[in-house]
Amino acid sequence: MRVIVGRCEGLASHLLFPSCRPSICHHTHSLRPIAASPPQLARWFNTSESLASWSTGFLPKANVGNLQPEINIPLNKLPDHGAPGSDNIDRTALERELYSTLESGQPDQIMAALLNYDYAALVATMPQSVFTEAFNSLSPAYFVEPFKALHRPLHPYTVELKKFKSPDAIFNDFVRNLSAIVRVRRSAGSTLGLAEYSHLLDCARSVGDAVMADHIWHSMKRDGILPDIHCYNHYMEAKVWNSAYTGKEKYHLRVTPYSYKKRKFQDPGFEGYGTASRSVRKEVNEIFDEMTEAGIEGTEATMVNLLLASARVGHKTALRDILKTIWSVDVDLLTTHYPGEVTKYERTSPLYPSGRLLYAVVHAFGSNSDIFSALRLVEHISKSYDIEVPHSVWAELFEWAFVLSRHTNTNYKILEGGPLHTRVLLDLFEKMTTEHNVKPTVETHTKLAVPAWLYNHVRIFLNNMRAAYKIMDETRRKKITARRMVESHLRHPRIDGKNIDPQILRSRAFADAVHTYDVLRLQVMQQTSMIERLVRLLIAKHDWVGPNWRAWERQLLPRFVEEWRDFIPDTLHCWTHTGRVHFNGLIEFGQGRVTNQRTIQVRRPSINDDFTPDPDYDNELEDDVVWASLRRSISPEDLQTHLLKRLFEPVPLEYRDYYPTSLSYDEGIYPDEHINEKMHGNIENGYVPAPSPAQWPHLVSFSREQKDEALKETFGPCREAKDGDDGCYERSSAKAILS
């Protein structure tokens, strides 16, 4: 019988939601979350154990839409900040707890504390300098960037299939939490300063949300705050990268006649920036004009935004003009032996180039199908200014080379001579790994395996698969180490033999350990998904050796299945010269998990291969088995803390015949005795949690209009909307960006 186990996926640390437990009174007084004022959503939390009033455990795709617009907290419904609270809680004790959390500097705990309902009066009235420091600690570099980078190579369908938390949900939760904190701060009459607005614009830049940036920008203008150079740069970057990190937009950044035409219209089928009358270049240029009129000089980041805005609309002349005017880099002369001298800047100059410019150049010219100019510019600028080329620049360069080498109709129509030869991709890989010591990633080897698959180079394909597995295996070992670090905190001697010491759950070390493990868990799942895709390509192709079907059926296919059997589902289709062989099973490709085994997925040694398995490591249990066993020893009260919910109750994956004994749905989930003894010994009187549904219902995400309304409630309208427009901030015309 099938048993469903909730799999601990990589969920972001900033997902903060009300607990599903109606009442908890454990160790100390109970507190209420800040964003669930209606009675049907009110939940009670324990502050002494966890300063978080929110949790993610019971929702599959938590996002900004989980609270419907009609139940958002209006400003007039916030608690009376003149009173200590409806529960008559000692304000001094609360203040001591809050400031202790802020002093720790741990972003997860600070976010939870600022969202705590009974801290609302303290948050609204605390000194401006204290609030600024606490608010700025909620950095997108911690809450957004690691997860954004890991999601980038994954298709949205893969994210949904594996039940990962989508980038949309991560970004929306982060934005909603920031908006809630701003509403609390303003509820007592406090205002935001330049530092807070600059941080909010930085967050809008990081998530690529131009609408959010518009609301913040005009709220700042209404408050009489004069933006500085950082505000202008963040605002321009939010415009340039609008919606570029979510959904399928990362596949729509290439400039083609078709994409340019589609983006001319209001509803083009593409999200993000516009062209023609909706030109993003026009918007960015006008922001630059306003900045210049304010007497603020541009920096490298400013010129990078102008460069990318021109690239978005395919304005190659503007690309060349910016490089030539600011840095004296003549793109046309790079094809000769005398490219000319660059403009000399002191290293302390705000216009001295860095890896930011190199990345922008690669993205700008690569998205305009000119990969050779991008490569020449990277080499010329890095050599002229003595800049080390970051790995991210090589990764971007390799990605665009891969895109331009694909045999697609677009490449045949746009590129002179058709798609790039595969040799270009291999030469670039050789250059970046040997000359520049760039460590290849699983994504890199996946891209190298695709042309090998296309041209039936089975040896090259297998070499890249095995190299990708080796990298994934190294990451997985780091994840296991991080998991054991988390376990060491949870196995600490308990209070009364049952409850975890609240000081451990509130410690910075534990929060940092959970965050580190969470990022590595998502990274392992990302890399494993890529290897599963390569295995599927390997098995599905039956003409690796051309007409020699005997070699395929009697030698290669059995070896492949044996070597990669942990990455192959029970249901499998194989083609032979006489027809199709069908292996029938419970799991097939296209499901969230391709195997139902308890141990990790490993490869087996093959003929003419120096791979040596590690028996002890190969028998390592999957994380889900470990967490399912460990949670039985934890009290129900402790399980409600936000960090433990993050470990034990993420979106579940579906397991089939996971345990040898058949358990009914109502019996809950019991790890077998062997697993329990291996990991934690015999645990008597362990807590067995109430059964969770196999699949939690997917809540509808906020629409664009609903999200705009939430931002409007917090920051006010973008501008006075006119009839027939959408209320978003737009300007009339642009001046010349360079004189």
N, C-alpha and C positions, 0 to 999 in steps of 0.2 A: 504494500500500500504506500502511496505517496505521502511523505511528511514534509511539511513546509517549514523551513527555518529562516528566520530573518538574517540576512547577510549584512555584515558590517561594511558598507561601502564607504568610500572617501567623501564625507560630507564636510562642508566648510564650517569653520568654528564660529562663524558669525550668525548661524541660523538660530534665532532665538524665538521660541514660541511658548505659549502656555502649556503646562503639563497636563496630561490626561487624568491625573489623579485628583479627585475633587477636594480632598482635604489631607493635609500633612501637618502634624504637630510633632516635631522631632527635635530634640535637643534644646530648642529655644522657640521664640515667638514665630508666628507665621506672617508672611507678607504677600502682597498682591502684585501681579504683573501690571505694567503700565498701559499696555495697549489692548486690554481686554476688559473694558469697563462694563459691557453688557453682562447681565447675570448669567446668560447661557454660556459665556466664554470665560467667566471669572474663575481663576484657579488660585490655589494657595501654595506658597513655597516657603522653604526654610532658608533663612539667610545665613545662619551660622554654618551650615554645611556647605552651601554653595551660594555665592553672592549673585548668582544668575537667577533671574526670575523667569527665564524662558528656556525652552528646550525644543529640540528638533525630533525627538524620538518617534513621535506617533504620526508623522506626515511623510508621504513618499516624495513629493516634489514641493517642498515648502518654498513659497515665493511671495512676492509683494501682494499677490492677489488672495492670499489665504484669509485675510480679513476683508470682508466686503466693504465697499465704499460707504454704505449707510451706517456701518458700525465703527468707522474711524473715530477716534476721540476728538471731538471739537475742543477748541481752547477753553470754552466756558464750562466744559465738563471735567476739567482737570481738578485735582484735589485742592482744597484750600491751603495755600502755603503759609497762612498765618497760624495754623494749628499744627500740632505735632503729628496728627494722623488719626484716622477713625478708630484705630485700635489702641490709641493712647500709648503708643510706643515711646520709650524714653529717647528723646531726640539726641541726647548726649551719646548714648550707646550707638545709635545709628550713625551719628557723625564719626565716631571713632572707627566703626567698621568700614564706612565709606572711604575715609581718608587712608586707612590702612591698605585698602584695595588699590587706591590710586597711587600710593607710594610704591607698591609692588611693580608697577609699570607693565604688567601682563595685559596685553590687549584684549584677550577673551574675557578676563575677569573685569576689566574696566568697562567694556561694552555691556556686560551683564549688570554691573552696578549702576551705570547711568540709565539703564532701562528698568531698574527696579522701582516698583510703584511707591513704596514707602520712603525711597530716597528722593522722590520727586521734589519735595520742598527744599531739600539740601542742594540738589542739582540746580534748581531754579535760582537760588539765592547765594550760591557760593561765590567767592571772589572771582573776578574776571580772569585773573592770571592763572588761578587753579583750574578753572573750567577750560581755558584755552589749552593748557598743557595736557589735560585729560582728553579733551576732544581731539587734539592733534595726534594723540597716541593711537587713535583708531585709524591706522594708516592702511590705504589700499595695498601697500607692499606686503602687508601681513594677511589681510582678509580677502584680497582679490587676485593679486598677481600670481602667486603660486598655482592656484587653481585655473586661472586663465591660460597660463602657459601649458599646463597639462592637458587641457581640453582642446587646445588648438589643432593638434593632428587628428582628432577624433571627429568622425562624421556625427551629426546630430542623431541619426538613427542608431548608431552604436551606443551613444550616451543613453538613449531611451531604452534600448534593448538590455543593456547592462544595469539599468536602474541607477545610473549615476545621477547626481544632482546637476542639472544643466547649468551652463553659464548664465542663462537668463535668470534662473532662480537664485543663483548665488549673488548676482548683481542686484536683483530686485530686493532681496532680503537686506543686503548691505545698505541700499538706498533707503529702504523703509525704516531701518533702525536709526540711521542718521536723522531722518526726518522726524521721528518720534522724539529723539533727544533735543532737536532744535525747538520743537513745539513745547516741550517741558521747560526749556531754558527761557523761552519767550513768555510763558504763561504768567510769570511774576513781574513782567515788565522789563526783564533784562534784554539787552540787544547783543547782536553779534558784531564782532570787530573784524578788522582786516585779516587777522590771522585765521579766524574761523572761516571766513568767506574764501580765503585762498585755499584752505584745506578742503572745503566742499567742492570748489572748482577742480582741485586735484583729483578728488574722488570721481567727479563727472568725467574727467579726462581718462582716468584709469578704466572705467567701465564703458567708455565710448558712448556717452549719453548726451547728445546735443540739447535735447529738450530740458533735461535737468540743468545743464549749464545755462540755458536761457533764463530759467526761473531764478537761479541763484544770482546771475548777473544783474537782472533787473531788481531783485530784492536788495542787492547791494547798492544799486543806484538810488533806490527809494530811501534807504537808510542813510544816505549821504556819505557812504564809504568810497573813497577814491581808490580805484584798483592800481596795483603796482605791476611791474613787469611780469612777475610770476602769474598773477591773475590773467593778464592778457595772453600769456603763452598757454596756460591751461585751457582757457576759453577757445583759443584757435585750435588747439589739438583735439578738444572734444568735438569740434565741427569736422575736422579732417577724418577722424576715426569713428564717426557716428555709426553705431550699430555694426561695426566691423568685427566684433569679437563674438557675436551670438548667431545662432542659427546657421544658415548656409551663406551668410554674407562674406565669410572668409574666402569662399569660392567665387565671389562676384567682384573682386577688387581689380581684376585685370581690365584694362581699358581696350575696348573693341568698338567698332561702329555700332554693333547691336546694343551693347550695354550703354553706350552714350545716348543712343536714341531712346532706350527704355527709361533712363533716369531723367529725361527731360520732363516727364509727366509727374503729376502729383502722386499717383498710385501705380508705379511702374512694375510692380511685382518684385522689385528689389527694395530693400530697406536702406536707410542711411542717407548719404549725401546725394545731391542732385547735380544736374548739368544744365547747360543753356540758360534759360531764364531762372532756373533754380540753382544756379551754379554755386558750388561750395567755394570756389575760388573767389567769387564776388563777395561772399560773406566774410571770408578770411581777410581779403584785401581791405575791406571796410573797417574791420576791427583793427587792422594794422594802421590804417589812416587815422583812426581815432586815437590810437596809442601815440602816433607821431605828433598829432596836434596837441596832445597833453604834455609834450616835451620829454617823453620816455624813449630812450634809445633801445634798439633791438639787440638781441643776443643771438647766439648760435641757434637756440631753440626757436626763436622767432623766425629766422631764415629757413629753418627746417620745415616749419609749418607752412610757410609760403611756398616752399619747394614742393611739398606733398600736395598742397591744394592745387597747384598747377598740374601736377601729375594726374590727379583725380579726373580732370577734364581733358587730358591728353594734350595739354599746351606745352609741347616740347621746346618751343622757342623760349618760353618763360623759364623753363628749367635751365637752359643754357645761359640765359641772361643773368639769373641769380648767381650761379656758380662763377660766372666770369666777373660780375660786378663786385661781389663780396670777397672772393678768394682768388680771383684771376686764374681760374681754371677753365681753359678753353677745351670743350669736349671735342670739337672738330680736329684740333691739333694733336690730340692724344694718339691718333692713328699714325702720326709722323714720328720721327726720331727727335724732334725738338718741340716738346709740349709747352715750353715757356716757364718762366719763374712764377711762383705763387706769391700772393700778398703776404708779407711778413707781419705776424702778430706776436706779441708777447704771450707766453703761456698763461698769464693771468688775465689776458684780454677776454671779454665775454664773447668775442667772435672767433676765438681760437677753436678750431674744429676738434671733435672727439668722435668716439664711436657712434654717437647719436647721428652725426652727419653721414657717416659711412653707411649706417643702416638705412637712412632716408634716401641716399643716392641709389642704393641697391633696390629698394622697394619702388622708387619712382621710375627708374629706367626698366627694371624688370617687369613691372606692371604695364609698361608701354612697349613690351616685347623687344627690348634692346639690351639683352643680357651682356653682350660684349662691351658696350659702353660702360655698363655698371661695373664689370670686372676691371676695366682700365682705370676707371675713376677711383675705385677702392685702392688699387695698387699705387696710383699716382699721389693721391691725397695722403695716404698713410705713410708713404716714403718721404714726401715733401715736408710733412709736419711731424714726422717721427711719432706716429700713432700706432699702437698695437691694435690689430684688427680683432675685435671681440668675436667669440664663437658664434654669437647670435647673428652677426653679419654674414659669416660663412654659411650658416644654416639657411638664412634668407636667400643668399645667392644660389645655393644648391637647390633650394625649393623652386625658384623661378626657372633655373636651368632644366629641372625635371618637368615643370609645366610646359615649357616650350619644346621639349623633346617628345611629348606625347603625340601619337598619330591621330589627331582630331581634325575635324573639318575646319575649325577655327585656325589652327596652325597652318594648314595647307593654304588657306585663303589670305592670311595676314603676313606670314613670314615668307620672305623672298627665298625661294629654294625649298620651301616646306619645313617640316619640323627639324629641330637640331639633331645632328647625328648622335647616337648613343656614346660615341667616343668622346664627345665634349663633356658629357656627364662623368664619364670615368676619369678623364684627365683632370677635371675640377676636383673630384674626390681625391685623386692622388696628390694634387697640389696642396689641398687643405690639410691632409693628414700627415704628409711627409715634410713639407716645407714649413708649415705653420703649426704642426703638432695639435691639430684639432681632433678631439676625441669623438669618433662617430657615435651616433645614437641609434636606437632601435628604428626610429623614423628614417634615418639615413639609409640603413641597410634595407629597409622595406622599399624605399624608392629605387635602390640599385637592383633589387630582386625583380621588379616589375618588367624592365626591358629584357632581363634574362628569361623570364617566363614567356614573354612575347616571342622571342627568337629561339625557344627550346634549348637554352643553355642550362641543362639541369645541374651541372657541377657548380656553375656560378650561383645559381639560385639556391642550392643547398648550402654553399659556403656563407652566403648572406643570411640565410635562416639561422644557421648555427651561431654566427657572430651575434645576431640579434638576441638569440636565446642566452648567450653568455652575458650580455649586458643586462638583460632582464634578471638573470640569476643573481648578479651582483646587487642589483637594486633590491631584490627580494630578500637577500641576506641582511641588508641594512634594515629593511622593514621588520624582519623577524627580531633583530636586535632592539629596534624601537618598541616593538610590541612587548618584549620581555621587560623592558624598562617600565612600561605602563603596568605590567603585571606585578612588578616588584613593589610598586606603590599600593596596589590593591591587595597584595598578600601580606601587607604589614599587619602586625598583631592588632586584633580588633578590640573595640570596647565591648565588654561583656561577651566576648567571643563571637559577636555577630555584626555589630555596626562598625563601619570604617571610621577611623579618627577624623573628625571634621577638619582638623588642621591639615591633613593630607589632601583632602579634596579641595581645600582653599589655597593650597600651596602653589607657588609659581612653578616649581619644578614639575608638578603633576600636570598643570595646564600646558606647559611647554612640551612635555613628553607626549601628551595626547595630540597636540597640533603637529608635531614632527611625525608621529606615526600616521596621522590622518593624511598628510601630504604624500608620504611614501606609499601608503595603501592605494591611493588613487593612481600614483605613478606606476605601481606594479600592475594594476588592472588595465591601465592604458597600454603598457607594453605587452601584456599577455594577450590583449585583444588583437594587437597587430600580428603577433605570432600565430594566433588562431586563424587569422585571415590568410596568412602565407601558407599554412598547412592546408587550408581549404583549396587554395589555388594549386598546390602541389598534387593533391589527390584528384582533383577534378580534371586535370589535363592528362589525356591518355596518349598523346602523340609526342611525348618527350623524345623518343628514339625513332621517330618516323615510322616506316613500315615494319620495323622489327618488333612485332607485337609479342613474340615469345619473351624477349628481354623485358618488356614492360610487365606482362602478366605474371611471369614466373620468377623474376628477380627483383625488379625495381619496386613494384607495387607492394609486395609483402615486406620488403625492407622499410619502405616509407611508413607503412602502417605500424610496424613494430617500433620504429624509432620515435614516432610522434603520437603514439596511441593515447597518451594522456590529453592530447589536444584535439582528438577526434571523437565525435559523439557516437552513441550506439547505432543510430540510424545512419547508414552510409551507402552511397551509390557509387559503384565503380564500373567503368566501361571496359569491355573486352572485345576481341575481334568477333565474337559470336553474339554479343548482346550486352545487356546491363546486369550486373550483379547487385542485388539489394540486400543489405544487412538491416534487419528490422530491430528497433529498440525503442526505448522510452524518450531518449534525448536525440535531437538532431540539430544541424546547423541552423542558425536563426533564432535560437533560444538564448536566454541570458547566460546560461552556463552549459558548457559542452560535456561536462563529466559530473558524476555524482559521487566520486570518491572522497574520502575524508582527508587524504594526504594531498600535498601540493602537486601541481602538474610538473613533471620532469620529462626530459628526453632520455632515450636509451642509446647506448653505443651502437655504432653501425660498422660495416665493413670498411676498411681503409680509413678509419677515423681514430684519432688519438684521444677521444673523449673518454674519461674515466668517471663512472658514477660514484657518488658518495652515499653509501647505504644509510648511514645515520641521518644525513641531511634529507635524503629522498623520502624518508619516512616521517618527515616533519608534518605535523597536523595543519590543516587549513585554519585560518584565523577564526572562521565562524564556529568551528568545533571547539576551539579554545574558549571563545567568549560564551558559547552556550553552556559549557561546563562551569566556567567561573561565575557566571551570573547566579547560579543556584546557591552559591555561598554568600551572596550579598543580600542584605535586608531590603524589603520593599521600599523603605524610606530612602535609603542610599541610592537606589536605582532611579529615583526621581531627579537627582542632580544632573545638571545640563551636560557635564562632561561624560558621565557614565551613560546617559542616553545617547550621546554621540557615538559611543563605542558599541552599545548593545542593541540599539533600536533605530538603525538607519532604514532605508528602504529595503525591504526584503528581496532576496533572490529566491528563485524557486528551485528546490531540490527534489529529486525523484528517488524514492527508495533510499533515502539518506541513511537511515539506521536499519539494522537487520531486523528489528522487531517492528511489527505493524502496530502503530498507535492510532487511536481515533483522534479526530480533531479536538474533541472536548478534553482529552487527557493532557493537553499541553505538549511541551517538547522536553523529552528526557534524553540527554546524552547517555549512551550505553556505559556500563560499569567499567569497561576497559579504558575508555577515554578518560573517564573521571579519575580512575586510579593513576593513569599515566601522568596526567597533568597536575592534579592537586590532591591525590590520595583519596581515601574514603571520607566523604563529608556527610556526617550524620545530621539529620534534621535540617537539611539544606532547603532553602527557599525555592519553590517551583513557581515561576511567574504564571499569571493567567494567560491563557492562549491568545495569541494575536491572530487576526485574520490573515489568510494567505496573501492577499493583496489589498492594501489599503486603498481607498478610493482616491482617484486623482482629482484634486481640486482645480477648478478652472483658473488659469493665470489671468492676471490683470490685462485688460486690453490697453492699447496705447492711450485711449481716451480716459480710462479709469486711472492709469498711472499719472497722466497729466493733471487730473483732478486732485490726486493725492499730493503732488508737488505744488499745485496751486494753493491748496489749503495751508501748506507749510510756508511757502515762500511768496505767495501772491502770484498774480498773473504775469506773463511775460511782458505784455504791453496792453494797451487798449485795443482789443480786437475789433476789426472792421467786418462789415457784412461780407460773407463769402469766403473769409479766410479761416485758418485753423487756430488762430490765436498764438501761433509761434512767432518768435522774434525774427523779423527779416528787415533788411535795409534796402535802399533804393538802388544805388549804383556805386561802383567802385572807382577810386582814383588809380592812377598808375602806382604800382607798388614800389617802383624804383625811379628815381629821377635821373 
